[in-house]
Amino acid sequence: MSKSKNQHVVPHDGEWAVKKEGSGRATTVVPTQKEAIEKAKKIAKNQNVELLIHGRDGQIRERESYGSDPHPPKG
C-alpha cells in the first residue's frame, strides 16, 4: 500500500492551488486562499495526512495534522 501524500495550499498565477506533495500538477485552482484551504482540509481529513498552508511568498505559514502524528502533544 502506498503512503498518502500531504496536501499543500500554494499561490498559483494570482490564484491559489491545492497540490499533493511531490506532484507537479494542482488538484484544484481557486480564486481565494480561503477556498483552497477549505478544499485542502477535506482532502487531508479524508486521506489522514497533513495540510501545509503557504503564504504569498511561498513559505509555510501554518500546518494542520489530520493523520497519525508521530510526535503527539503530551497531556
C-alpha positions in Angstrom: 0.0 0.0 0.0 1.4 3.4 -0.9 1.6 6.2 1.7 -0.7 9.2 1.1 1.0 12.5 0.5 0.5 15.7 2.4 -1.6 18.5 0.9 -0.3 22.0 0.2 -2.1 25.2 -0.4 0.1 27.4 -2.6 0.0 30.6 -4.6 -0.6 29.9 -8.3 -0.6 32.6 -11.0 -2.6 35.1 -8.9 -4.9 32.4 -7.6 -4.5 29.6 -5.1 -3.9 25.9 -5.7 -4.2 22.7 -3.7 -1.3 20.4 -4.6 -0.4 16.9 -3.4 3.1 16.7 -2.1 5.5 15.8 -4.9 3.0 16.4 -7.7 3.7 19.0 -10.4 0.0 19.4 -11.1 -2.6 21.1 -9.0 -5.6 19.1 -7.7 -7.6 22.3 -8.0 -7.1 26.0 -8.5 -9.5 28.6 -7.0 -9.5 32.4 -6.7 -9.0 32.7 -2.9 -6.8 31.2 -0.3 -9.8 30.6 2.0 -11.5 28.5 -0.7 -8.3 26.5 -1.3 -7.9 25.8 2.4 -11.5 24.5 2.7 -10.9 22.1 -0.2 -7.5 21.0 1.1 -8.9 20.4 4.6 -11.5 18.0 3.2 -8.8 16.1 1.2 -6.3 16.0 4.1 -9.0 14.7 6.6 -10.2 12.1 4.1 -6.6 10.9 3.5 -5.4 11.3 7.1 -2.5 13.5 6.1 -1.0 16.9 7.0 -2.2 20.2 5.5 0.5 22.8 4.8 -0.6 26.3 4.1 1.8 28.6 2.3 1.8 32.4 2.2 2.0 34.6 -0.9 5.8 34.4 -0.5 5.7 30.6 -0.8 6.9 30.0 2.8 4.9 27.6 5.0 2.8 29.7 7.5 0.6 27.1 9.0 0.3 23.3 9.4 -2.6 21.2 10.4 -2.3 17.4 11.0 -5.2 15.1 10.2 -3.2 11.9 10.3 -1.4 9.8 12.9 1.1 12.3 14.4 4.4 10.6 15.2 5.0 13.2 18.0 1.6 13.9 19.6 1.4 16.6 22.3 1.6 15.3 25.9 -1.3 15.7 28.3 
